[in-house]
């Protein structure tokens, strides 16, 4: 964060900061999550403002901890980027059918246009699939207000709520006025035994599903009558249904149009949409990503226009919205290619990829700043799927390729990613070892570099950089039964690093090589944190 927002009545805040401020005002007991752009600053701001926040090993664990908070009658917020919800989907789908005594808000920050992501999924689909109500703010003021609304909805219906943000809303700054919406007072934490509502064995889960559908029907009726939706009267010739940041593009391009802005996009306010569409001659839906609102309207037999398929990709802006309204389907101007990203000068990953390229390795890669190894001048990463996939994919390659290729396969994974979802890959490697052995390289640079130098369980420091328990990778690998475990600084000893990789490739055994050298951007801060943590407390 460039600066810490102040708890003023009127502030200029990003959407992330506004959500954090609302969480403070709502007396949220705990914020959990895993850092991922564009959601990272929510928990960092929440902690800086005095809230209790913590990074979890991954999004699934973060959500499970928050569920416990809500079961205890308190308020919790969980933050993650859109792909993080894939990891958290298992508990999300089941907790939707349970009864919460507190509040549970799950923030999913989507990334249209993939500014820093591996896919462009539209997480509005999760609300529909899991049966979880969803709110979508269009700016920082609404991010603040909808966070409060989410708390209210969660406590009223004793259900989790999705707060869907997007990159533009997360990172753009607008004026936020506190006090525009009443904040319900929190309840005292407590626990009530209620096995049928919280123990989702089949006997209890079967009646829980109809209860969930009944709740959703009640929410839909409420959304039609009193939900956070906005009708802006205008010309009867053109009506536009929209949500999120697209609303602002619509108002800029077509100020004369009638507009229905939907704030609660699941369950949809179908009857309001129906009445709105009937009141105008032409009704068109403007939305980023998938045709979610279009499909919802048409499923209810509401006649609306959608956008051409080509506008499904990337962020919308005023120019693209104008083209949609004008029916302009001509090819869009090609984006001007920017400068390719590259490793920082002196980055320890440079030595790693130099060695892997020299050895002509087949590299199964992972998510992190070390993904830049796939780009020139190294071009030494051959696969990248999702967090933690490098080990499993590498094993699949080892199981299948001809021997001469199989023995060149190496899995490369970062330290934070390893804790997130790489440990189970090591377990798979031990349980189903390839005949040719396998080599895993853990790039330990002492931080979660890609998302802004956050802590993780392998650093031994909390979100606030205080000393805590630490996962020591070499000890874990040896405990799991890996035969060969090495710790090398690739910057200080590049030749030794390459020789070690070659030696591991030559043996049909399981090996873990830990490349340990602090990220240069974080090194000074790491030294300062460690110095402060080592000082005795008076």
N, C-alpha and C positions, 0 to 999 in steps of 0.2 A: 504494500500500500504506500502511496506517495505521502499521504497525510491522514491523520486520524480524524474522522468526523466527530464533531462536537454534538452533545445532546441538547441542541437548541430547538426552539419552537419552529424555526425556519432554517433549512440547510440545503446546500447543493450536494446531492448524493448520487452515487451510482445505484443501480437497481440492487446489486449485491449488498451495498452498505445500508440501503433502505430496509431490506429484509432483516438484516442484523439488528437495526435499531428497533424495528417492530418486535423482534424476539425479546429484546431487552424490556421494552414497554409492557410486553405480555407476560413478563416474569417466567420465561422459558427456563426450566430447571437444568437442561443439558442439551448441548448441541454436539452432534457427532457427524462424521463424514470421512470421505477420502478426498484429497486434493485433486481437482481436475478442472481445467479451464473450460467454461467461464464461471464456475461456481466457487472457486477457491476462496475468494475474499469474504464470503459470507461468514464463515466460522472465524476467520482471522479478525474481522471487524467485531464480531460478537464477543470474542475473547478480549479484544482491546478495550471494549466498552464495559467490561466487567462481568460478562457472562461466563458460565462454565462451559468450556468447549474442549473437544479432544479429537485428534485424528485416530481413526481405527485402522487395522491392517488392510481392510477392504470395505466395500460398500455393504456387503451382506452382513458383516459383523456390526457395522455402524447402525444399520436398521434394526438388527436384533437387540442391540443395547437400548436403542430408543424405544422399542416396543416394551421392554421391561420398565422403562421410565413411565410410559403411558399406562401400563398395567398397574403401576403403583399410584396412579391418580395424579401425576404431575404432567407438565408440558414438555415436549421434546421436539427438536427439529433435526432433520437429517439432510445433509447436502451432498450432491454429487453431480457430475456431468451426465449427459444423456446415456452414454454407454455404461456408466456405473449402475444405472437402473437394471441393466441386463444381469449384473452380478447380484443385485439385491432383489431380483424378481421372485425368487423362491419364497422368502418370508413375506414379501408384499402381497402375493396372491392369497396366502393363507390368513394373514392378519386382517385382511378386508372382511373376513367372515367372523372375526372374534368381536368381543365387547371390550372397549377401552374405557377406563375410568378417568383418564387424563386426556391430553391432546397429542396427536402425532401428525406432524407436517413433514412431508417428504418433498424436498426441493429437487427437481430435475432440471438441469440447465442444458437445453438443446443447442446445437451448433449448426444452424443452416449455413450451407456454403463450406463447411468443414474448415474453418479457420485454423483449428488445431485438433483435428479428430480424424479417425480412420474410417468413419462412415457418416451418413447423413440421415440417420433414422429419426422418425417423428414419434416422440414419446406420448403423444396424445392417444396413440393406439393402446398404450398400457392402461390408461384409465378405463377404457372400454373393456379391455380383456380381463382386467383384474376386478372390475367393479368398484373403483375408487373415485370419489368425486375429485374434480380438477378445476383449478382456477388459473387464469392466464392474464397477468398484468401487462399493460402496454408501456408503462414508464415507471420511474422511481416512486412517484406518489402512489400509484396503484400497487407497486410492489410492497410498499409499507402497509397500505390499507388491506390488500388481499391477504397478507400474512396474518393480520388480525382476524379477518374474515375466516381464514382457514382454521384458526384456533377455535373460533365460535362454532363453525360447522362440525369440526371434529368432536368437540365436547357435546354438542347438541345431539348428534347421531351416534356418538361413541364409535367413531370410525376414523381410519387414516384419511388424510387429504393430500393430494398431489398439488404442488405449486409449480407450474411449468413456466420457466423463464427461457429466454433465448439470448444468444450472445449480445445482440444489440441492446436489449433491455438490461442485461447484467452489467454492462460496461459503460453505457451512456449515462451522463449525469443530467438530472433535472431537479428542479426545486421540490423539496419535500416539506410539507407542513404537518407537524405532529398535532394531535388533538382533533383531527377531522372525523375520527371514528371512535366510538366508545370502546374502551378496552375492558373486557370482562375480568373481574378479579379472579385470581387463581384459587383453587381449592387446596386444602392441606393434603399432602400425600398420605395415602392410606392403602390398605389392601383388603379386598373382599374375596373370599373363596367363591368361585363360580366355575366349576369344572365344565359344565355343558357349553359355556361361552368361550372357553379358552383352551380346552384340551381337544384338539381337532382330530380325534380318532373318528372312524366312519360313523359310529353311532351318534356322535355329537355334530359331526360335520354335515350330515344330511339335513337335519332341520336348520342348521346355520345358513345354508345356501338360500332357502326361501326367505329367511329373515333379512339377509343381505339385499335380496331383490325388492323386498317390501321397503327397506330403507331408501334404496335408490329411487323407487317410485315416489316416495315422500319428498326426496330431495328435488326430483324433477318438477313436481308440482310447486314446491317452494321457489325454485329457480324461475319458473314462469311468472309467479306472482311478485316475488320480492328479491330475486337474485341480483348479483352485481352486474347487471346489464344496462346499457345506455341507449336510448332512442334519441336520435338527433333528427328532427323533422326537416324536410327540404322538399325538393322537387318530387312530384309523383311520377315523373317520367323515368327516373333512375333511382333505384334503391340498392344499397350495398350492405351485405352482411359480412362482418369482419371480426377479427379478434387480435389481441397482442399488438406488437409494434406495427403491423400492417394498417391498423387504424389510423396512425399518423400519416402514413403515405396516402391513404385514401382521402383524408381531410385536406391534404395539400393539393392533390390532383383534382379532386371533384368536390369543392366546397359547397356546390349547389345541391348535391345529391342528398337524399334521405339515407341515414345510416343507422343500422342496428349493430352496436358493438357488444359482443358477447364476452362477458367476463368469466362466467362459470361455464366452461365448455364441455363438462360432463357431470351429471346428465344434462343434455341440451335442453334449453327452454323452447321446446318444439312448437308450442302454441303461439308464443310470441313471434317466432320465426314465420309461422304460417300466416298470422295476421299481418305481419310486416310485408311479406311477399305479395299478399293479396292487395295491399294498399298502393302498390307501384306498378307501372307498366312493364318495366324491365328490372329484374332482380338478379344481381350477380354476386357471387361470393369471392372475396379477395382474402387469401390466406397463404402463408408460407408453407412449403413442404407438401405433404400429402393432401389429397382432397378430402380431408376428414369432415369438415363442415358441409361440404357439398354432398358427400355420401349420407351424412346424417339427415340433411334436409330431404334428399330424394327418397330415402328409406321411409320417411314420413309423408311421401307423396306431395312434397312442396316443390313447385317448379322453380328451379334456380339455374343460372348459368355458372359454369366453372371456368377455370383458366385452362389454356392449352397445356399439353404435357410438358412442353419445353420450359415452362415457368415453374415446374415442380422442383427444379434443381436450384440450389443457391438461395441467397437472401433476396427478398424483394426490396425495391427502392421506388422512388417516385416515378422514375423513367419507365421502369418495368410495369408498374401499376397502370400508367398511362397507356402503355401498349396493350395491356390486357383489356382495358375499357374500350379502346379504339378497335379492338379485333385485329391488331397488327401482329401477324404471325411470321413476318419476314425474319430472316436470321439476325440474331442479336450481334452487336459488335463484339469481336473477340477481345477477351481480357488481355491487357498488356502484361506480358510476363515480367515479373519482378526478379530481383536478385535471388538466386538459390540460397537457402540457408546453409550454414556450415558450422563445424565445430569451432569453438573459441580457440584463439591461439594458445598453445600450451595445454589444451585439454588432454587429460590422460587417455581418453578414448582413442585419440589419434594413434598412439602406439599400439593399442589393441588391434585396431583394424589394419594397420600396416602389417602386423604379424599375420593376421588371418588371410590377408590378400597375398602376402608372400608365400604362404603355405597352400594357396589355392583351395581354401576350405569351402565347404558348402555350409553357409551360415543360416541357421534358423533364428530369426531375430524377434524382438519384442518391442513394447511400447515405452518410449522414453526419449530423452534427447539423443541417446545413442542410436536412435533410428536414422539419424543423419548419416550413419555409416553406409546406407544404401545409395547415397548421392555421390557425385564426383567430389574429390578425386579417388575415393576409395571403392565405391560400388561393391561393397563386400558384405552386404546383407541380402539374402535371397528370399526370405519369407518374413511376413509380419502380419499377424491376424488380430490378436487381442491380448490383453494383459495376461501374462503367464503362459501364453501358448508356445513360446519358444522351445520349452523342454519337451512337451508332448509332441509337437510337430517334428522336432529333431529326432525323437525316438521313432516316430512313424517312418521317417526317411531311413533311419538305420535299419529298421525291420525289413525294409522293402528293396532298397537299392542294391545293385550288384556290389560285391565285396569291395572292389577298388574304389567305388564312389562312397559306399556306406562308411568306410573308415575315415573319410574326410569331413563328415558331418559334425558340426559344433553348434551347440545352443548358447546364445548370448542373451543375458537378462540383467537388468539393472537391480540395484539393491532394494529400492522401494517396491519395484514390480515383483521381485522374488518373494518378499514378505506378503505382498498382496495376493498372489495366486501361483507362485512358482514352487512353493514347498511341496505341494501335492504332486507336482511333476517329478521331483526328486524321489518321492515315495514310489511313483510308477516306475521310475528307472531302476530302483532296487528290486521291486517286486517282479517286473518283467524286463530283465536286462537284455539288451540286444547281444547277439552272438559276437559282434565286433566291438562290444563295449560302447562307451559314449563319453563325450567331453562337454561339461557345462562350464561356461565362463560367467561369473557373477561380477558385474561392473560396480564396485562399491566406491562411490564418490562422496559418501557421507551426507547425502541430502536427497530430497526429491526435486531434482534440478529443473525438470521440464515445466513444472507448474509454478515455480517461483521460490524454490529453496525451502520447502517445508520439511519438517521432521517426519520420521517414521520409526517403527519399532527397532530397526537396525541401527539407529543413531544413538539410542539410549537417552533421548531427550523428548519431552512432551511438546505439544503444540506451542506452549509458552516458553520452550527451550529449557525447562527445568529438568534436572537429572531424574531418570526413572529406569526401570528395567530395560535390558538390552538383549536383543537376539544376536548372538555371535555366530556368523554364518559358518565358519570353519568348524566350530564345536558342534553345531547342528548337523553338518554333513558327516562328520566322523561318528556322531551318535547314531545316525541313520544307517551307518555301515558302508559308507563310501570308502573304497580302498585307498585312493590317492587324492589327497587334499593339499593344495598349495596356496600360499598367500604371497603375492608379488606386486611390487610397485612397478608398473609398466613404463612409467616416465623415467624413473631412476635406473631401471635395469631392463631396457627394451630387448636386448639380446637374450638375456636369461628368460624373459617372458616368452619369446618366440621359441626358444629351445625347449621350454617346459611344455608348451602346446604341442610341439612336434613329438616329444617323448610320449605324451598322453595319447596322441593319435596312433602311435606305433604299437601301443599295447591294447589287447582286446579286454580292457578292464574299464571300470567306471571311475571317472575322474572329475573333480571340481577344482577349477582354478579361480581364485578370487583376485581380481585386479583391484588393488586398494590404493587410491590416491584421491585426496579431497578435491572436489570441484573448485576450480580457481575462484569462481564468483562467490562461493560460500566459505572459503578457507579462513578468511579473517574473522568472520562471524563465528565459525565453529570454534576457533581458538579462544575467542572471548567467552562464548558460552561455557566451554570447558573450564576456563580459568575461574569464572564466577561460581560454577557449580562445585568446584573443588575448595572454595573458600569456606572456612568454618563459620557456622551460624552463631552469633552472640546470644 
